[in-house]
């Protein structure tokens, strides 16, 4: 049979295909997704698991009139291939290419920008309410994974949606539950029966009739409902969702396109809130991903034939790995140290800690708000919790950082991984705002290491301090510097001069210290002598050192891998203005007031002048040389 995928230019083309053609198309979609992820990396296993579901959705519904809202969006690769982006799909997650997540600016078929979890039900309900206000008649569908159901906002959305009882379809994509053959057959039978329009209408009519009677009718209705819930509860988890006010359907086989279509066609005619429970296999169709779905959830380039990951820069350990080993060593000496993650034990480097100290390790699920407040409770009880979290995900718990940790001055350590640009996941995942959103909070100490060895000492400093601390560090490998075996606390609010120079000063923070040193070396070859300072601390600033540098009355440059608005450079400017140095020539280097696009870390740092050449160019420009 001739290739089918190359003939699909939009969802309308799917409606012309027969059953055998759909099976072939599903295989072609998987091969294209595997080939692209093997070259570019990406969220492979989630996207492979929803190929049939995606086909069914686009066969039954009419996007973009009908709104399909994907949760997180890391499972939307087949959706992208079927909605006019086939020819550009090989640019996935590259600089200037298509995004790894749904993006409204990219396609009319991407109803909502996503990238963080648990948001789909709330957003879809907004679409549904807006539709009703304008008296529209399109359908709205939210697709949410079982992992995202650990996020509190998902239940907030369910609660509100059930209360409003709008015409809304929620599809729970469950790739963790396994059902035996006989139970699977029974669930298929039950879902066919429950979705019958006749049964649905009769149920509504009977409920209305009984509710209109006196006490006897209402009593009969309550007994009938209890009987129905008891029977359904024996076979399905539907009681939970029906308690939220949703009609529950399932679980059904998420790889049976015919069954999915039949179910969706019937549900399409309903006019109230419905949840369809779909069972899928993560990594479906690619054995390495099926056998190790966690590894292939978000993966770098790999060999298709073997599934072997193609390693990046070798030699030096990653900052994440150094964090994990360091906190494990500190915990061995201090039994008050606990570690917390929000569903990212591997990603944050805490797996070794979890194995060594299982009683002091806590995975709270995709629930950053709870994780922060839980840490605050532990701290109030006398423990030393370390919450390891990606910079972009800590944004979700800002109120808890303020209200439950900083306001009470509790000794919680925020180990902020993926600070700065993170690469191909793009603007939803770049950690370029944490300095800005944390710097204004009283009682919080903020620091960033220049290399992986300094990270070790900053972690010890944070544990010893006895008040709220944030330590931010980047994604990727360190520099391979020697690692001290004994850790010590650093003096709070003290930077260090790492290179002397008489013509100007570069005050660099964290990841920018080494590029600043390399820029100074380039400039030295041109006869320009630049001093370089490792700031270490954003809060408190090293006031004494910075003012002494200002007294030299030579150009001063701040460099940070953060948004310029409200960041480290702004803190330095505020200090200088407050101390009467407003006329000093100061240039701030960082990210501009915009969301930073996807691309590899070196590409993005180079594009925004945060590599050695860019820093040197900024110095030349300011000094008119």
TIMAR-501068 format. One record per residue (C-alpha): residue in three letters; y, x negated, z negated; residue number from 1; chain. Coordinates in steps of 0.1 Angstrom, whole numbers, plus 5000, padded with zeros to 4 digits. Example, Ala and Ser with C-alpha at 12.3 -4.5 7.8 and 13.67 -1.06 7.14 Angstrom:
{ALA,{4955,4877,4922},1,A}
{SER,{4989,4863,4929},2,A}
This chain:
{UNK,{5000,5000,5000},1,A}
{UNK,{5035,4987,5009},2,A}
{UNK,{5058,4976,4981},3,A}
{UNK,{5076,5006,4965},4,A}
{UNK,{5102,4990,4942},5,A}
{UNK,{5122,4977,4971},6,A}
{UNK,{5127,5013,4983},7,A}
{UNK,{5141,5025,4950},8,A}
{UNK,{5179,5024,4950},9,A}
{UNK,{5185,5051,4924},10,A}
{UNK,{5166,5077,4903},11,A}
{UNK,{5167,5103,4930},12,A}
{UNK,{5142,5081,4950},13,A}
{UNK,{5116,5085,4922},14,A}
{UNK,{5114,5122,4928},15,A}
{UNK,{5098,5117,4962},16,A}
{UNK,{5068,5097,4949},17,A}
{UNK,{5033,5109,4942},18,A}
{UNK,{5010,5100,4913},19,A}
{UNK,{4993,5070,4929},20,A}
{UNK,{5027,5056,4940},21,A}
{UNK,{5040,5059,4904},22,A}
{UNK,{5011,5039,4891},23,A}
{UNK,{5019,5012,4917},24,A}
{UNK,{5056,5013,4909},25,A}
{UNK,{5049,5008,4872},26,A}
{UNK,{5029,4977,4881},27,A}
{UNK,{5057,4964,4903},28,A}
{UNK,{5083,4970,4877},29,A}
{UNK,{5063,4950,4852},30,A}
{UNK,{5059,4921,4876},31,A}
{UNK,{5096,4920,4883},32,A}
{UNK,{5105,4921,4846},33,A}
{UNK,{5080,4894,4838},34,A}
{UNK,{5092,4871,4866},35,A}
{UNK,{5129,4875,4856},36,A}
{UNK,{5122,4870,4819},37,A}
{UNK,{5101,4839,4826},38,A}
{UNK,{5131,4824,4844},39,A}
{UNK,{5160,4837,4822},40,A}
{UNK,{5144,4847,4789},41,A}
{UNK,{5150,4881,4775},42,A}
{UNK,{5135,4911,4757},43,A}
{UNK,{5102,4912,4775},44,A}
{UNK,{5077,4930,4752},45,A}
{UNK,{5100,4960,4745},46,A}
{UNK,{5108,4966,4782},47,A}
{UNK,{5071,4963,4792},48,A}
{UNK,{5062,4989,4767},49,A}
{UNK,{5084,5017,4781},50,A}
{UNK,{5079,5014,4818},51,A}
{UNK,{5060,5048,4821},52,A}
{UNK,{5084,5065,4797},53,A}
{UNK,{5114,5053,4818},54,A}
{UNK,{5098,5065,4850},55,A}
{UNK,{5091,5099,4834},56,A}
{UNK,{5127,5102,4821},57,A}
{UNK,{5142,5095,4855},58,A}
{UNK,{5118,5118,4873},59,A}
{UNK,{5125,5148,4850},60,A}
{UNK,{5161,5143,4842},61,A}
{UNK,{5191,5137,4865},62,A}
{UNK,{5211,5107,4855},63,A}
{UNK,{5240,5102,4853},64,A}
{UNK,{5247,5140,4848},65,A}
{UNK,{5220,5140,4821},66,A}
{UNK,{5228,5114,4795},67,A}
{UNK,{5201,5089,4785},68,A}
{UNK,{5211,5069,4755},69,A}
{UNK,{5189,5039,4747},70,A}
{UNK,{5188,5026,4711},71,A}
{UNK,{5195,4988,4709},72,A}
{UNK,{5189,4986,4746},73,A}
{UNK,{5165,4957,4747},74,A}
{UNK,{5139,4981,4763},75,A}
{UNK,{5162,4991,4792},76,A}
{UNK,{5151,4966,4819},77,A}
{UNK,{5130,4991,4839},78,A}
{UNK,{5160,5015,4836},79,A}
{UNK,{5182,4989,4852},80,A}
{UNK,{5158,4983,4880},81,A}
{UNK,{5156,5020,4888},82,A}
{UNK,{5193,5027,4887},83,A}
{UNK,{5208,5006,4915},84,A}
{UNK,{5206,4971,4900},85,A}
{UNK,{5173,4959,4916},86,A}
{UNK,{5190,4934,4939},87,A}
{UNK,{5209,4918,4910},88,A}
{UNK,{5182,4919,4884},89,A}
{UNK,{5173,4882,4888},90,A}
{UNK,{5208,4875,4874},91,A}
{UNK,{5199,4892,4841},92,A}
{UNK,{5216,4876,4811},93,A}
{UNK,{5232,4848,4831},94,A}
{UNK,{5269,4839,4833},95,A}
{UNK,{5284,4864,4857},96,A}
{UNK,{5251,4883,4860},97,A}
{UNK,{5240,4917,4847},98,A}
{UNK,{5238,4923,4810},99,A}
{UNK,{5206,4923,4790},100,A}
{UNK,{5217,4956,4775},101,A}
{UNK,{5230,4989,4788},102,A}
{UNK,{5267,4986,4797},103,A}
{UNK,{5290,5014,4808},104,A}
{UNK,{5312,4991,4829},105,A}
{UNK,{5281,4980,4848},106,A}
{UNK,{5266,5013,4859},107,A}
{UNK,{5273,5051,4856},108,A}
{UNK,{5237,5054,4845},109,A}
{UNK,{5244,5034,4813},110,A}
{UNK,{5257,5062,4792},111,A}
{UNK,{5266,5041,4762},112,A}
{UNK,{5270,5004,4754},113,A}
{UNK,{5245,4993,4729},114,A}
{UNK,{5231,4960,4714},115,A}
{UNK,{5227,4968,4677},116,A}
{UNK,{5201,4992,4665},117,A}
{UNK,{5199,5027,4652},118,A}
{UNK,{5229,5041,4669},119,A}
{UNK,{5214,5063,4697},120,A}
{UNK,{5210,5096,4678},121,A}
{UNK,{5246,5096,4665},122,A}
{UNK,{5259,5087,4700},123,A}
{UNK,{5237,5113,4717},124,A}
{UNK,{5248,5140,4693},125,A}
{UNK,{5284,5131,4702},126,A}
{UNK,{5276,5136,4739},127,A}
{UNK,{5259,5169,4731},128,A}
{UNK,{5288,5183,4711},129,A}
{UNK,{5312,5171,4737},130,A}
{UNK,{5291,5188,4764},131,A}
{UNK,{5292,5221,4745},132,A}
{UNK,{5329,5219,4739},133,A}
{UNK,{5335,5216,4776},134,A}
{UNK,{5309,5243,4782},135,A}
{UNK,{5286,5220,4802},136,A}
{UNK,{5249,5224,4807},137,A}
{UNK,{5235,5189,4811},138,A}
{UNK,{5208,5174,4789},139,A}
{UNK,{5212,5146,4764},140,A}
{UNK,{5183,5123,4755},141,A}
{UNK,{5182,5096,4728},142,A}
{UNK,{5154,5070,4730},143,A}
{UNK,{5149,5052,4697},144,A}
{UNK,{5122,5028,4686},145,A}
{UNK,{5102,5030,4653},146,A}
{UNK,{5119,4998,4642},147,A}
{UNK,{5153,5013,4646},148,A}
{UNK,{5142,5042,4624},149,A}
{UNK,{5146,5018,4594},150,A}
{UNK,{5183,5019,4599},151,A}
{UNK,{5202,5043,4577},152,A}
{UNK,{5225,5055,4605},153,A}
{UNK,{5195,5069,4623},154,A}
{UNK,{5189,5093,4594},155,A}
{UNK,{5226,5101,4592},156,A}
{UNK,{5224,5111,4628},157,A}
{UNK,{5192,5131,4624},158,A}
{UNK,{5207,5149,4594},159,A}
{UNK,{5238,5159,4613},160,A}
{UNK,{5220,5168,4645},161,A}
{UNK,{5195,5190,4626},162,A}
{UNK,{5224,5208,4609},163,A}
{UNK,{5242,5215,4642},164,A}
{UNK,{5209,5222,4660},165,A}
{UNK,{5224,5213,4694},166,A}
{UNK,{5205,5210,4726},167,A}
{UNK,{5193,5174,4721},168,A}
{UNK,{5161,5155,4728},169,A}
{UNK,{5152,5125,4707},170,A}
{UNK,{5123,5104,4719},171,A}
{UNK,{5107,5083,4691},172,A}
{UNK,{5091,5053,4709},173,A}
{UNK,{5065,5042,4684},174,A}
{UNK,{5048,5010,4694},175,A}
{UNK,{5033,5002,4660},176,A}
{UNK,{5011,5032,4653},177,A}
{UNK,{4975,5031,4665},178,A}
{UNK,{4955,5064,4670},179,A}
{UNK,{4917,5065,4675},180,A}
{UNK,{4903,5081,4706},181,A}
{UNK,{4894,5115,4691},182,A}
{UNK,{4928,5118,4673},183,A}
{UNK,{4946,5109,4705},184,A}
{UNK,{4928,5136,4724},185,A}
{UNK,{4936,5161,4697},186,A}
{UNK,{4973,5151,4696},187,A}
{UNK,{4974,5155,4734},188,A}
{UNK,{4960,5190,4731},189,A}
{UNK,{4984,5199,4703},190,A}
{UNK,{5015,5186,4722},191,A}
{UNK,{5005,5206,4753},192,A}
{UNK,{5002,5237,4731},193,A}
{UNK,{5033,5232,4711},194,A}
{UNK,{5055,5226,4742},195,A}
{UNK,{5044,5257,4759},196,A}
{UNK,{5076,5277,4767},197,A}
{UNK,{5057,5309,4758},198,A}
{UNK,{5047,5296,4724},199,A}
{UNK,{5082,5283,4717},200,A}
{UNK,{5098,5317,4727},201,A}
{UNK,{5073,5338,4707},202,A}
{UNK,{5078,5316,4676},203,A}
{UNK,{5115,5320,4678},204,A}
{UNK,{5113,5358,4684},205,A}
{UNK,{5088,5363,4655},206,A}
{UNK,{5110,5342,4631},207,A}
{UNK,{5140,5363,4641},208,A}
{UNK,{5122,5396,4636},209,A}
{UNK,{5108,5386,4602},210,A}
{UNK,{5141,5373,4590},211,A}
{UNK,{5157,5407,4598},212,A}
{UNK,{5133,5425,4575},213,A}
{UNK,{5136,5430,4538},214,A}
{UNK,{5120,5407,4512},215,A}
{UNK,{5085,5413,4525},216,A}
{UNK,{5093,5400,4560},217,A}
{UNK,{5110,5369,4546},218,A}
{UNK,{5080,5363,4523},219,A}
{UNK,{5056,5365,4553},220,A}
{UNK,{5078,5340,4572},221,A}
{UNK,{5078,5315,4543},222,A}
{UNK,{5040,5317,4540},223,A}
{UNK,{5036,5313,4578},224,A}
{UNK,{5059,5283,4578},225,A}
{UNK,{5041,5267,4549},226,A}
{UNK,{5007,5272,4567},227,A}
{UNK,{5021,5257,4599},228,A}
{UNK,{5036,5227,4582},229,A}
{UNK,{5004,5221,4562},230,A}
{UNK,{4982,5222,4593},231,A}
{UNK,{5006,5200,4613},232,A}
{UNK,{5010,5176,4584},233,A}
{UNK,{4972,5169,4586},234,A}
{UNK,{4976,5155,4621},235,A}
{UNK,{5012,5144,4626},236,A}
{UNK,{5042,5130,4607},237,A}
{UNK,{5062,5160,4620},238,A}
{UNK,{5070,5174,4586},239,A}
{UNK,{5096,5147,4581},240,A}
{UNK,{5115,5155,4613},241,A}
{UNK,{5111,5192,4609},242,A}
{UNK,{5127,5188,4575},243,A}
{UNK,{5158,5175,4594},244,A}
{UNK,{5158,5206,4615},245,A}
{UNK,{5141,5192,4646},246,A}
{UNK,{5112,5207,4665},247,A}
{UNK,{5085,5180,4664},248,A}
{UNK,{5062,5173,4694},249,A}
{UNK,{5035,5147,4695},250,A}
{UNK,{5023,5121,4691},251,A}
{UNK,{5015,5117,4728},252,A}
{UNK,{5004,5088,4750},253,A}
{UNK,{5035,5069,4762},254,A}
{UNK,{5016,5053,4791},255,A}
{UNK,{5004,5086,4806},256,A}
{UNK,{5032,5094,4832},257,A}
{UNK,{5017,5128,4841},258,A}
{UNK,{5016,5139,4804},259,A}
{UNK,{5050,5125,4797},260,A}
{UNK,{5065,5144,4827},261,A}
{UNK,{5048,5176,4818},262,A}
{UNK,{5061,5174,4782},263,A}
{UNK,{5096,5165,4792},264,A}
{UNK,{5097,5193,4818},265,A}
{UNK,{5088,5219,4792},266,A}
{UNK,{5112,5204,4766},267,A}
{UNK,{5139,5204,4792},268,A}
{UNK,{5140,5242,4790},269,A}
{UNK,{5145,5243,4752},270,A}
{UNK,{5180,5247,4739},271,A}
{UNK,{5177,5233,4704},272,A}
{UNK,{5170,5199,4687},273,A}
{UNK,{5136,5184,4696},274,A}
{UNK,{5120,5151,4687},275,A}
{UNK,{5091,5138,4709},276,A}
{UNK,{5069,5112,4693},277,A}
{UNK,{5056,5088,4719},278,A}
{UNK,{5030,5061,4713},279,A}
{UNK,{5034,5029,4734},280,A}
{UNK,{5020,4994,4734},281,A}
{UNK,{5046,4967,4731},282,A}
{UNK,{5041,4941,4759},283,A}
{UNK,{5020,4965,4779},284,A}
{UNK,{5006,4949,4811},285,A}
{UNK,{5011,4912,4802},286,A}
{UNK,{4984,4898,4779},287,A}
{UNK,{5004,4871,4761},288,A}
{UNK,{5030,4897,4752},289,A}
{UNK,{5004,4923,4741},290,A}
{UNK,{4987,4897,4719},291,A}
{UNK,{5019,4883,4704},292,A}
{UNK,{5046,4910,4708},293,A}
{UNK,{5068,4895,4681},294,A}
{UNK,{5071,4862,4700},295,A}
{UNK,{5078,4880,4733},296,A}
{UNK,{5102,4905,4718},297,A}
{UNK,{5131,4883,4726},298,A}
{UNK,{5118,4852,4744},299,A}
{UNK,{5132,4822,4762},300,A}
{UNK,{5119,4810,4796},301,A}
{UNK,{5081,4807,4798},302,A}
{UNK,{5052,4800,4821},303,A}
{UNK,{5039,4833,4836},304,A}
{UNK,{5003,4821,4840},305,A}
{UNK,{4998,4810,4804},306,A}
{UNK,{5027,4826,4785},307,A}
{UNK,{5036,4791,4772},308,A}
{UNK,{5072,4789,4761},309,A}
{UNK,{5093,4763,4780},310,A}
{UNK,{5110,4744,4752},311,A}
{UNK,{5147,4736,4753},312,A}
{UNK,{5164,4706,4739},313,A}
{UNK,{5139,4687,4719},314,A}
{UNK,{5141,4661,4691},315,A}
{UNK,{5164,4677,4665},316,A}
{UNK,{5155,4706,4643},317,A}
{UNK,{5173,4739,4646},318,A}
{UNK,{5200,4749,4621},319,A}
{UNK,{5178,4780,4613},320,A}
{UNK,{5148,4758,4606},321,A}
{UNK,{5169,4735,4584},322,A}
{UNK,{5182,4765,4565},323,A}
{UNK,{5147,4778,4559},324,A}
{UNK,{5133,4745,4546},325,A}
{UNK,{5164,4738,4525},326,A}
{UNK,{5164,4772,4507},327,A}
{UNK,{5127,4768,4501},328,A}
{UNK,{5132,4735,4484},329,A}
{UNK,{5161,4748,4463},330,A}
{UNK,{5140,4778,4453},331,A}
{UNK,{5112,4754,4441},332,A}
{UNK,{5136,4740,4416},333,A}
{UNK,{5153,4772,4407},334,A}
{UNK,{5132,4803,4400},335,A}
{UNK,{5163,4825,4401},336,A}
{UNK,{5168,4820,4439},337,A}
{UNK,{5157,4850,4460},338,A}
{UNK,{5158,4854,4498},339,A}
{UNK,{5166,4886,4517},340,A}
{UNK,{5165,4894,4554},341,A}
{UNK,{5171,4926,4575},342,A}
{UNK,{5140,4927,4596},343,A}
{UNK,{5145,4891,4608},344,A}
{UNK,{5122,4868,4587},345,A}
{UNK,{5113,4846,4617},346,A}
{UNK,{5148,4847,4633},347,A}
{UNK,{5165,4836,4601},348,A}
{UNK,{5140,4809,4592},349,A}
{UNK,{5127,4826,4561},350,A}
{UNK,{5090,4829,4570},351,A}
{UNK,{5082,4796,4551},352,A}
{UNK,{5100,4810,4520},353,A}
{UNK,{5081,4843,4523},354,A}
{UNK,{5048,4824,4523},355,A}
{UNK,{5058,4801,4494},356,A}
{UNK,{5075,4827,4472},357,A}
{UNK,{5064,4862,4482},358,A}
{UNK,{5076,4878,4450},359,A}
{UNK,{5111,4865,4456},360,A}
{UNK,{5113,4874,4493},361,A}
{UNK,{5125,4908,4505},362,A}
{UNK,{5126,4922,4540},363,A}
{UNK,{5148,4953,4538},364,A}
{UNK,{5143,4964,4574},365,A}
{UNK,{5172,4970,4598},366,A}
{UNK,{5194,4980,4569},367,A}
{UNK,{5221,4954,4564},368,A}
{UNK,{5242,4977,4542},369,A}
{UNK,{5213,4982,4518},370,A}
{UNK,{5205,4945,4520},371,A}
{UNK,{5240,4935,4508},372,A}
{UNK,{5241,4960,4480},373,A}
{UNK,{5205,4952,4470},374,A}
{UNK,{5215,4915,4468},375,A}
{UNK,{5245,4925,4446},376,A}
{UNK,{5221,4943,4422},377,A}
{UNK,{5199,4913,4420},378,A}
{UNK,{5229,4891,4413},379,A}
{UNK,{5241,4915,4386},380,A}
{UNK,{5207,4911,4370},381,A}
{UNK,{5211,4873,4368},382,A}
{UNK,{5194,4862,4400},383,A}
{UNK,{5208,4841,4429},384,A}
{UNK,{5201,4861,4461},385,A}
{UNK,{5206,4845,4495},386,A}
{UNK,{5210,4870,4523},387,A}
{UNK,{5202,4854,4556},388,A}
{UNK,{5218,4874,4584},389,A}
{UNK,{5231,4870,4619},390,A}
{UNK,{5269,4869,4621},391,A}
{UNK,{5271,4899,4644},392,A}
{UNK,{5248,4920,4622},393,A}
{UNK,{5267,4912,4589},394,A}
{UNK,{5296,4932,4605},395,A}
{UNK,{5275,4963,4599},396,A}
{UNK,{5278,4958,4561},397,A}
{UNK,{5315,4949,4557},398,A}
{UNK,{5322,4975,4531},399,A}
{UNK,{5293,4964,4510},400,A}
{UNK,{5304,4928,4512},401,A}
{UNK,{5339,4938,4500},402,A}
{UNK,{5330,4965,4475},403,A}
{UNK,{5296,4956,4460},404,A}
{UNK,{5298,4918,4461},405,A}
{UNK,{5334,4904,4463},406,A}
{UNK,{5350,4930,4441},407,A}
{UNK,{5326,4924,4413},408,A}
{UNK,{5326,4886,4420},409,A}
{UNK,{5288,4885,4421},410,A}
{UNK,{5270,4853,4431},411,A}
{UNK,{5255,4864,4465},412,A}
{UNK,{5251,4838,4492},413,A}
{UNK,{5256,4849,4527},414,A}
{UNK,{5237,4825,4550},415,A}
{UNK,{5254,4835,4583},416,A}
{UNK,{5233,4824,4612},417,A}
{UNK,{5243,4826,4649},418,A}
{UNK,{5279,4820,4641},419,A}
{UNK,{5299,4812,4673},420,A}
{UNK,{5286,4820,4708},421,A}
{UNK,{5249,4826,4709},422,A}
{UNK,{5242,4827,4747},423,A}
{UNK,{5227,4852,4770},424,A}
{UNK,{5227,4882,4746},425,A}
{UNK,{5264,4884,4752},426,A}
{UNK,{5293,4901,4734},427,A}
{UNK,{5272,4924,4711},428,A}
{UNK,{5255,4893,4696},429,A}
{UNK,{5282,4865,4696},430,A}
{UNK,{5292,4857,4661},431,A}
{UNK,{5329,4850,4668},432,A}
{UNK,{5346,4873,4643},433,A}
{UNK,{5331,4864,4609},434,A}
{UNK,{5358,4841,4598},435,A}
{UNK,{5384,4867,4607},436,A}
{UNK,{5367,4896,4590},437,A}
{UNK,{5357,4877,4558},438,A}
{UNK,{5387,4855,4553},439,A}
{UNK,{5409,4882,4537},440,A}
{UNK,{5384,4890,4510},441,A}
{UNK,{5392,4878,4475},442,A}
{UNK,{5366,4858,4455},443,A}
{UNK,{5348,4847,4487},444,A}
{UNK,{5343,4810,4494},445,A}
{UNK,{5337,4803,4532},446,A}
{UNK,{5324,4771,4546},447,A}
{UNK,{5309,4757,4578},448,A}
{UNK,{5289,4724,4582},449,A}
{UNK,{5296,4698,4608},450,A}
{UNK,{5259,4690,4612},451,A}
{UNK,{5225,4700,4598},452,A}
{UNK,{5226,4675,4569},453,A}
{UNK,{5258,4689,4557},454,A}
{UNK,{5243,4724,4559},455,A}
{UNK,{5217,4713,4533},456,A}
{UNK,{5245,4703,4508},457,A}
{UNK,{5265,4734,4515},458,A}
{UNK,{5236,4756,4506},459,A}
{UNK,{5232,4738,4474},460,A}
{UNK,{5269,4741,4468},461,A}
{UNK,{5267,4779,4474},462,A}
{UNK,{5238,4783,4450},463,A}
{UNK,{5255,4763,4423},464,A}
{UNK,{5290,4780,4426},465,A}
{UNK,{5282,4812,4408},466,A}
{UNK,{5305,4834,4429},467,A}
{UNK,{5303,4850,4464},468,A}
{UNK,{5298,4824,4492},469,A}
{UNK,{5295,4825,4530},470,A}
{UNK,{5280,4796,4549},471,A}
{UNK,{5282,4799,4586},472,A}
{UNK,{5262,4779,4611},473,A}
{UNK,{5253,4781,4648},474,A}
{UNK,{5223,4791,4668},475,A}
{UNK,{5204,4761,4683},476,A}
{UNK,{5195,4726,4674},477,A}
{UNK,{5213,4701,4652},478,A}
{UNK,{5222,4666,4662},479,A}
{UNK,{5192,4648,4648},480,A}
{UNK,{5212,4632,4620},481,A}
{UNK,{5192,4618,4591},482,A}
{UNK,{5185,4644,4564},483,A}
{UNK,{5191,4636,4528},484,A}
{UNK,{5161,4644,4506},485,A}
{UNK,{5182,4652,4475},486,A}
{UNK,{5209,4678,4477},487,A}
{UNK,{5243,4678,4459},488,A}
{UNK,{5272,4701,4456},489,A}
{UNK,{5304,4694,4476},490,A}
{UNK,{5338,4696,4460},491,A}
{UNK,{5351,4731,4467},492,A}
{UNK,{5380,4733,4491},493,A}
{UNK,{5379,4696,4502},494,A}
{UNK,{5377,4684,4537},495,A}
{UNK,{5372,4648,4550},496,A}
{UNK,{5389,4626,4575},497,A}
{UNK,{5362,4614,4598},498,A}
{UNK,{5384,4594,4622},499,A}
{UNK,{5419,4579,4619},500,A}
{UNK,{5446,4581,4645},501,A}
{UNK,{5484,4578,4646},502,A}
{UNK,{5494,4601,4675},503,A}
{UNK,{5481,4634,4663},504,A}
{UNK,{5455,4652,4642},505,A}
{UNK,{5426,4675,4652},506,A}
{UNK,{5414,4696,4623},507,A}
{UNK,{5380,4709,4633},508,A}
{UNK,{5356,4733,4617},509,A}
{UNK,{5318,4733,4618},510,A}
{UNK,{5304,4731,4653},511,A}
{UNK,{5337,4718,4666},512,A}
{UNK,{5337,4685,4646},513,A}
{UNK,{5314,4666,4669},514,A}
{UNK,{5331,4678,4701},515,A}
{UNK,{5365,4669,4685},516,A}
{UNK,{5352,4633,4677},517,A}
{UNK,{5340,4630,4713},518,A}
{UNK,{5374,4643,4726},519,A}
{UNK,{5392,4617,4704},520,A}
{UNK,{5370,4590,4719},521,A}
{UNK,{5380,4601,4754},522,A}
{UNK,{5417,4601,4745},523,A}
{UNK,{5414,4567,4728},524,A}
{UNK,{5404,4553,4763},525,A}
{UNK,{5438,4566,4775},526,A}
{UNK,{5457,4550,4747},527,A}
{UNK,{5461,4582,4726},528,A}
{UNK,{5450,4578,4689},529,A}
{UNK,{5439,4611,4674},530,A}
{UNK,{5427,4615,4638},531,A}
{UNK,{5399,4640,4633},532,A}
{UNK,{5393,4660,4601},533,A}
{UNK,{5361,4679,4591},534,A}
{UNK,{5377,4709,4574},535,A}
{UNK,{5344,4721,4558},536,A}
{UNK,{5362,4750,4541},537,A}
{UNK,{5380,4779,4555},538,A}
{UNK,{5386,4794,4521},539,A}
{UNK,{5399,4777,4500},540,A}
{UNK,{5417,4754,4525},541,A}
{UNK,{5421,4718,4516},542,A}
{UNK,{5458,4723,4509},543,A}
{UNK,{5465,4688,4498},544,A}
{UNK,{5449,4672,4528},545,A}
{UNK,{5465,4695,4554},546,A}
{UNK,{5500,4691,4540},547,A}
{UNK,{5496,4653,4539},548,A}
{UNK,{5486,4655,4576},549,A}
{UNK,{5516,4677,4583},550,A}
{UNK,{5539,4650,4566},551,A}
{UNK,{5530,4627,4595},552,A}
{UNK,{5551,4649,4617},553,A}
{UNK,{5529,4646,4647},554,A}
{UNK,{5511,4673,4667},555,A}
{UNK,{5484,4691,4649},556,A}
{UNK,{5454,4709,4665},557,A}
{UNK,{5430,4733,4649},558,A}
{UNK,{5396,4739,4666},559,A}
{UNK,{5371,4766,4657},560,A}
{UNK,{5343,4786,4673},561,A}
{UNK,{5358,4819,4663},562,A}
{UNK,{5384,4843,4675},563,A}
{UNK,{5419,4829,4671},564,A}
{UNK,{5431,4862,4656},565,A}
{UNK,{5428,4858,4618},566,A}
{UNK,{5405,4828,4620},567,A}
{UNK,{5406,4793,4606},568,A}
{UNK,{5437,4782,4627},569,A}
{UNK,{5456,4813,4614},570,A}
{UNK,{5448,4802,4579},571,A}
{UNK,{5462,4768,4586},572,A}
{UNK,{5494,4783,4602},573,A}
{UNK,{5499,4806,4572},574,A}
{UNK,{5497,4776,4548},575,A}
{UNK,{5521,4755,4568},576,A}
{UNK,{5546,4784,4571},577,A}
{UNK,{5544,4791,4534},578,A}
{UNK,{5550,4755,4526},579,A}
{UNK,{5580,4751,4549},580,A}
{UNK,{5564,4734,4579},581,A}
{UNK,{5572,4762,4604},582,A}
{UNK,{5587,4738,4629},583,A}
{UNK,{5556,4715,4631},584,A}
{UNK,{5540,4714,4665},585,A}
{UNK,{5506,4732,4661},586,A}
{UNK,{5481,4743,4687},587,A}
{UNK,{5451,4765,4679},588,A}
{UNK,{5419,4762,4699},589,A}
{UNK,{5394,4790,4697},590,A}
{UNK,{5384,4822,4715},591,A}
{UNK,{5411,4845,4729},592,A}
{UNK,{5417,4881,4720},593,A}
{UNK,{5388,4895,4741},594,A}
{UNK,{5351,4900,4739},595,A}
{UNK,{5333,4869,4752},596,A}
{UNK,{5309,4874,4781},597,A}
{UNK,{5272,4864,4782},598,A}
{UNK,{5263,4828,4792},599,A}
{UNK,{5246,4797,4779},600,A}
{UNK,{5264,4782,4749},601,A}
{UNK,{5276,4750,4767},602,A}
{UNK,{5289,4772,4796},603,A}
{UNK,{5309,4794,4773},604,A}
{UNK,{5323,4766,4752},605,A}
{UNK,{5333,4748,4784},606,A}
{UNK,{5349,4779,4799},607,A}
{UNK,{5371,4784,4768},608,A}
{UNK,{5380,4748,4762},609,A}
{UNK,{5358,4742,4732},610,A}
{UNK,{5339,4712,4745},611,A}
{UNK,{5351,4676,4744},612,A}
{UNK,{5368,4678,4778},613,A}
{UNK,{5386,4710,4769},614,A}
{UNK,{5398,4697,4736},615,A}
{UNK,{5411,4665,4752},616,A}
{UNK,{5428,4686,4779},617,A}
{UNK,{5446,4707,4753},618,A}
{UNK,{5458,4676,4735},619,A}
{UNK,{5472,4661,4767},620,A}
{UNK,{5489,4693,4776},621,A}
{UNK,{5506,4696,4742},622,A}
{UNK,{5516,4660,4741},623,A}
{UNK,{5528,4661,4778},624,A}
{UNK,{5506,4632,4789},625,A}
